Amino acid sequence: MSIERVDLTFGAFANCGQSAATVGYRDALTGSVIASIEIPAQVIERAVLENASVEITLLGDGEIASAVAGPTSDCFLARTSVSIDHLVDAFVTSHNLHKEEATEAELRTLLGRLHKSVEAVERTIRLLGGKPK
């Protein structure tokens, strides 16, 4: 019996679904899977986010920017921003208020905090009034 030498060329692959990802190697010539493993999405999420940090910043123009940064990379995993007025509008929609079960007292507390925020911005504008940029 003779042994025939076969040269295989492997290629890595990953198929990601909602609940799991299948990763492995396949023969580049035939497409046949050589080895694979299915990893639940929760395991991947936990590993990716384990040492991630969430950074939230209020910008000067009223945008709230948030980003998720990983410890092993200088790049951000995700970045988004929303204006304060859009955030408040989204919160006070009747559907969201029902879901959050917000009470009138809580809404009055929110209103008071928003008034204090407006006063702080107006005070700062007055302080900057005569200063060059």
C-alpha positions in Angstrom: 0.0 0.0 0.0 1.5 3.3 -1.0 1.0 6.6 0.8 0.0 9.5 -1.4 1.0 12.9 -0.4 -1.7 15.5 -0.4 -1.1 19.2 -0.1 -3.9 21.0 1.8 -4.4 24.7 1.8 -6.4 25.8 4.9 -8.5 28.9 5.2 -10.1 30.3 8.3 -13.8 31.0 8.3 -16.4 32.4 10.7 -20.2 32.3 10.4 -21.9 34.6 12.9 -25.6 34.1 13.8 -27.8 35.7 16.4 -27.2 33.1 19.1 -23.9 31.5 18.1 -20.8 31.8 15.9 -19.2 28.9 14.1 -15.4 29.3 13.5 -12.9 27.0 12.0 -10.8 26.0 9.0 -11.8 24.6 5.7 -9.9 23.2 2.7 -9.5 26.2 0.4 -9.7 24.0 -2.7 -12.8 21.9 -1.9 -14.5 24.1 0.7 -14.8 21.1 3.0 -14.7 22.0 6.7 -11.6 20.5 8.3 -12.3 21.6 11.9 -14.9 23.9 13.5 -16.4 24.9 16.8 -19.6 26.6 17.7 -19.4 29.3 20.3 -22.4 30.8 22.0 -22.8 34.5 21.4 -23.0 35.2 25.1 -19.5 33.7 25.6 -18.1 36.0 22.8 -19.9 39.0 24.2 -18.6 38.3 27.7 -15.0 37.9 26.4 -15.1 41.1 24.3 -16.8 43.2 27.0 -15.1 41.8 30.1 -12.5 44.5 30.3 -14.1 47.1 28.1 -15.0 50.5 29.5 -17.9 52.8 28.6 -17.1 56.5 28.3 -19.8 59.1 28.3 -19.1 62.7 27.5 -21.2 65.8 27.4 -20.0 68.0 24.5 -20.2 71.8 24.4 -23.0 71.7 21.8 -25.3 69.6 23.9 -24.4 66.2 22.3 -24.0 63.3 24.6 -21.3 61.1 23.1 -20.7 57.5 24.3 -18.0 55.0 23.4 -17.0 51.5 24.4 -13.2 51.1 24.4 -11.3 47.8 24.8 -8.1 47.5 26.9 -6.0 45.9 24.2 -6.7 48.4 21.4 -6.6 52.1 20.9 -9.7 51.9 18.7 -13.2 52.1 20.0 -15.5 49.1 19.7 -18.6 51.3 19.3 -19.2 55.1 19.3 -22.5 57.0 19.2 -23.9 60.4 20.1 -27.3 61.9 20.7 -28.4 65.4 21.5 -29.8 66.2 24.9 -33.1 67.3 23.4 -33.5 64.1 21.4 -32.7 62.0 24.5 -35.3 63.8 26.5 -37.9 63.6 23.7 -37.3 59.9 23.4 -37.7 59.4 27.2 -41.0 61.3 27.5 -42.8 59.5 24.7 -46.0 58.0 26.1 -44.8 54.5 25.1 -41.5 54.9 27.0 -43.1 56.5 30.0 -45.5 53.6 30.3 -42.6 51.1 30.0 -40.4 53.0 32.5 -43.4 53.5 34.8 -42.3 57.1 35.4 -44.4 58.9 38.0 -45.4 62.6 38.0 -43.0 63.2 40.9 -40.1 61.7 38.9 -41.0 63.8 35.9 -41.1 66.9 38.1 -37.6 66.0 39.5 -36.4 65.7 35.9 -37.9 69.0 35.0 -36.2 70.7 38.0 -32.8 69.2 37.0 -33.3 70.4 33.4 -34.1 73.9 34.7 -30.9 73.8 36.9 -28.9 72.7 33.8 -30.3 75.6 31.7 -29.5 78.1 34.5 -25.9 76.7 34.6 -25.5 77.1 30.9 -26.9 80.6 30.9 -24.6 81.6 33.8 -21.6 80.3 31.8 -22.6 82.2 28.7 -22.8 85.4 30.7 -19.4 84.7 32.2 -17.9 84.1 28.7 -19.8 87.1 27.3 -16.9 89.6 27.0 -14.1 87.1 26.5 -12.5 86.5 23.1 -12.5 83.0 21.7 
